[in-house]
């Protein structure tokens, strides 16, 4: 088999066989196929696309290129949730203990963040002592005992995907639905889940800016998951403005605690109940989304979701007293209010630019080597559709340095007020199953 023949075949729009896909993935992973040939193939895929069979075969070839997590010793149906990212996306911190409290095993493998704020692990490490460096046996034991545990990503999980993504990033082939979908799904499948709920974002703060593109990506991932034997569905959710109010690691932990108490932001609560309902149904802990939602609301109301969060934190070395004493979380030295310069209504909050403002404070990583300041960030005081009076606070800025003029300038530019009343954006744009 020759790589040049595979490139030529895809260039001409002909479907590749499973063996041809495995040949190029294995060869690229072990270094026997050079970058320039794989660059040519990814560009051919960019223009010619891939069939459903090709997408499933590419996904599984990347899964099989490295370690796979075996979760068979965990009792029950393991359901994973994946979000395509966004600003203020605290859903994992809420969803984990929420669905665990109704008996859904949450065996979560998470990474660190590169962007506006930290990843799930960075956020959890705002709780003193919390760690994810646990052995697989301990991880499985914790999930069986508590229904929830989080472990750091294996260094050798989907090495083909890591190598392929780095190449796509410098060859203008990132924006290819088949390649994006296969990349995301390979990691989820290698992590051992039986079923997967996808939260695909759409809007200014999302990877996919238009609803049409978001639906296309969601459909592609759902089809891959189901084609390789993982029960998969997707929710399309709005990211035209940040989710919830908090943007920043310790601030988001506090917001997650509030949400588990039933006192969180309306949009974050609604999205968690929607995603959580589907997780509960896929785990066969409820016959319908309506029944699942009632169960989730019950564990919020009776406090068991919050207790599950405490148990989860303490079992991985964290100081669970932060749940009742959130002032123990890292605190910023300074707080500044961004005051409205006029009366009006909030018509736009450009999510990705607000995220960049948080990163300027130190809440996220500009590069892999950047150090995150867990205490800093932003707390939105108004959302799209809210009325504003001159002098009202639009955002509270939490900073460890005094000069926040650059941050304020970015916030003023990207929070737009109008004289006309506007409606809040729709949160859930649709769901995609088989």
N, C-alpha and C positions, 0 to 999 in steps of 0.2 A: 504493500500500500504506500502511495506517495502523497505527501502533503499538497504538492502542486495540482494533483488531480482533484483533490477535495476542494481546493480553492476554485478551480475552474468550474467544477460542478455547481457549487453554490453561486458563483458569478452568473451562471446561466439559469439560475432559478430552479435547479433540480434538487429534490429532497435528498438529504444525506441519510445514510443508514446508521443504525445504532453503532455498528462496528467502526464506521468512519469517524463518528463523533468521539467515541472512546479513544481511538487512535490519536486524534489531535489533542484531546484533553490530557491523556497520559504522557504524550510526547512533549507537550508544552510544560507540564508539571516537572518532568524529570530533566528538562533542558535539551532534549534531543531535537526538538523542533524550535527554530529561532523566532525571535520577536517579529521579524519582518514578514514571515509567512503567516503568523497568527494575526498580525495587523491587517494583512490583505484579506484574510478570512472574515474577521470581524467587520471590516468595511463592506464586504459582500453581503454579510448578514444584515448590516444596517440598511442596505438598499433593497435586498430581496426578501428579508424577513425569514421566518422559520415556521414550519407546520407544527401542529400540536404534538405530533410524535417526536419531531426534532427537539422541541422545547423540553419535553419530558426526558428524553434521552440525554440532553445536555445537562439538565439538572442532576440526574442520577450519576452521570459520569463525574461531575464535580463533587457530589456527595461522597462517592467512592474513592476520590483522590486522597482522602485523609482519614482522620479518626471519625468514628460515629459513636454517639453516646447511646449506650444500652440502658433503657429505663424499664426493662421487662420486670424487674424485681419490685417496681412501684405498683401498688395495688390501684386498680381502676383505670379509666381512660384519661390519658395525659393530654390536656388541651393547652396549646401555646397560643399566645397573642403576639402579633407583630404589627407595629405602627411604621408607616413610611416616613415618620419624622414630622417635626413642626416646632412651634415655639410655645413654651409653657405646657408641654405635653406630659402631664403627671399621671397618665392613666395607669401605667404598670404598677406604680406605688399603691394605688387604690385597688386596682383589679385583683392583684395577687391575693391579699388577705380577704378581700370581699368574696371571691368565688371559693377560696379555700374554706371559708366559714360555712359554706353549704355543702362541703364534702368533695369539691373538685380538686384533684391533686395538681399543684402548680410546681413543676420542676423547671425552673427558669434559668437559662444560661444567658447572661447579659454581658455587654461590653462597656467600655468607657466612651465618652462622647468626644466628638471633634466638631465644634460648632458653637452655637449660641450659649448652651449650658452643658453641664456634664451629662453623661449617660446614666442609666439606672444605678449602676454601681457607684458612680461619683456622688449621686444624690444620697444614696443610702449611707455612704461614708461620712455624711454630715452628722450622722448619729455616732457619737464617740464609741470606739471599740468594735463597731460592726466590720466584719470582714467576709470575703467570699473565697478565701484560700482554704477550701475544705476538700478532703479526699472524696472520690466518687462514692465510696461505701457510706461515709458519713452523710453525704448529700442525699442519697437514697433513703437512709434511715430517717433523716429529718423530714423528708416529704411524707414517708409512711406514718410518722408520728404526728406531725403538725399540719400536714397537707400542703406545706409550702417551704421552699428553700431556694436560694439564688446562689449560683456558682459562676465564677469567671469563665470567659471563653477559653476553650482549649487552644493551645498554640498551633495545633496541626489540624484544626477543623477546616474543611474545604480549602486546602492550599491552592488548588487550581483556580478557585474563584478569586482569591486574594491576588494572585498573579495576573489573572485575566483582567480584573478591575483596574489594577494599576496601569496596564497597557491601554485599556479603553480610555482612561483618564487623559492620556497624552496623545491619543490618536483620533479624538473627536468622535468616538463611537459609544459614549456613555448613554446618550439618549436613544436607545434602541429597546423597544418594549420586550422582545424575546430575551435579550441579554439582561435587562434589569430584572425581569420576572424570574429567570433561571437563577440569577445571582442571589436574590432574596430567598427564594424557596429552597435552594441547596442548603443554606445555613439552617433554616427551620427544620428541614428533614433530617439533616445530620445531627441536630440536637435531640432527636429521639421522640418528638411529639407524635401522638396517635391522630390528633385532629388539630386544626389550625384556624384561628379567627384572625382575619386581616383587617387592620384599620388603615384604609388608604385615604390619605389627605388630599384635599383639593383647595386651590386658592393661592394667594400671594406668598404665604409662608410655607407652601408645600413644594415637594420636588416636582410634582405635576401641577402646573398652574391652572389648567382648564379642566372642567368637569368631564369633557369628552376623553381627554388623555387619561384622567384618573380612572374612569370606568374601563377603558381599554386595558390599563395595567392590572386593575383588580380582576377583570375577567381572565386575563392571561395567567395570573397566579392561581386563581381558583381552579382553572382547568388543569394546570400542572399538578397541583396538590391532589386533586381527585384522580388524575390519570396515573399517579404513582402510588395510589392506595392510602392517601391521607384525606380524611373527611375535612374539606376546606370550604369556607365561605368568607365573604368580605363585606365590610360596611364602608361606604364612602362618606367621610365626614369633613366638615368645613375647617379650613385653616386660612381664611381670608383675614382673620385677626387672631391673636394669641388665644389659646385655650385656657380658661380660668383667668385668674388675676396674677398669679405669681410666676416670675421668670427668674430663676436662680435656684441654686441647689438646696440650701437650708430652707429658703422661703417655700420651695415646692414641697418639701417634706412636711412643713407646717400645714400647707394647704391640703395635702393628702390626709393628714390627721383630721383636719376639719371636715373633709368630705366623708371620711369613715364615721364621723360622729353625726352625719346628716346635716352639717352646717357649711358645706362647701359651695363653691360657685355653681350656679344653675347649669351652665353648659357642660362643665366637667362632670358633674353628677349625672346628668342625662346620658352623656357618652359612655360613662362607666357602666351604667345600668343597661344600656343597649348592648355594648360589647360583652359584658358579663352574662347577660341573658343567653346569648348565643353560645358562650363557653359552657354554661350549665346544661344547655340542651345537647350540645355535641358530646358532653360527658355522660349523657343519659341520666342526669339527676333531676330532670323535669321533662314533661312531655311537650311543652310549648314554651315559646318566649314569654308569654303572659304569666304562666305559672312560675317560670324561672325568675322573672322580675319581682314577683311577689315574695319569693324566697329571699332574694337579695335585699329587698327593702326591709324585710323582717330582721335580717342579721345586722343591718344598720341600726334599726330601731331598738333592738334588744341589747346592743353593745357587743355582740359576739364577734363582729367583723373587726372592731377595734381591739378586742382581746386577742384575736388571732394575729393582728399586726404586732402587738406587744410580744407575744410568744415567739414570733418569727424573728424579731430584732434580738431578743435576749438569747435565743438558741444559736445565733451566729455572732455572739460576743458583744452585741450592741447594748447601750444603756437605754432600756425600755422606759425609764422614767420620763424621757423626753415627751412621751405621748401625753402625759398629764402636766408636764412642766416644759413646754416648748421653748421657754427662755434659755434652756440648757443647750439648745442648738447654737451653732456659731452665729455670733452677732456682729453686724457691721458697726464701725465707729460713728459713722455719720448718716443722717437721714435728711434728704432734701425733698421739698415738694415742687413739682412742676405745675405751676399755676396757669389756668386758662387766661388768655389775654383778652378774651371777648365772650359775650354770650353766644349760645348756639346749640347745635346738636352734633354729636360725634358721627361723622359720615364715613370715616375711614381710619383704620389703624393698620398700617402696613406691617404685617407680621414679621417678615424676615428682617426688615430694617430695625424693628423694635428689638428683635433678638440680637442684632449686631450691637445695638446700644448696650445691652446687658453684657455682651462679650467685652466691650470696651472697659467695663467696670472690673472685669476679671472673672465673670461668671462662667465663661466657656474657654475653649482652647482654639487659638488661631492655628497652632501647629501641634503635632503629636507631643512635642517637648514642653509645651506650655503648662504652667502650673495653674490649677483652678483655685480661685478664692471662693470657698464654700459659703461664706457669709453674705456676699454681695448679690445685687440683682435689682429687679424692678417689681413694684406692685401696682398693677393698673387699678385706678379708682373709678374709671369710666370705660364703658364698652360701646360698640357701635349702636346707635339708636338712643343713647342716653342724652338727656338734656344737661347743659352745662351753663353755669353762671360765671361771669368774669371773676377771677380769683379762686375759683374752685380748684382743688387738686385733681389733675389728670392722672398723675403717676407719682408714687413715692419712690425716690431713688435711694437705695441702700449702698453705701460706698465706704471704702477704707482709705480714700484720699479726698481732700477738700475741694479740689478744682474739678467740677463735673460739667464745665461749660460745653465741652465737646459732646457729651452725652445729652445734655439738655437741648442743644441745637439739633441733634439727630432726632430726638423725640418730637420737638416742635414741628419739624419738617414732615414727620410721618404720622402724626395724629391730626387729622383734618377735621375742622369744624365748619358747618354750614348753617345758614339761617333757616333752612327748610328741615322739618322733621323727617327722619329716615327710619326705615324698619331694620330691626336686627337681622343678620343673615340667617338663613336656614342652617341648622346644625347637621342634620342627617340628610344626605342627598340621595340615598338609595342603598340597597343591599343586593349582593350578587351571590347566588348559590350555584347549583349545577346548571 
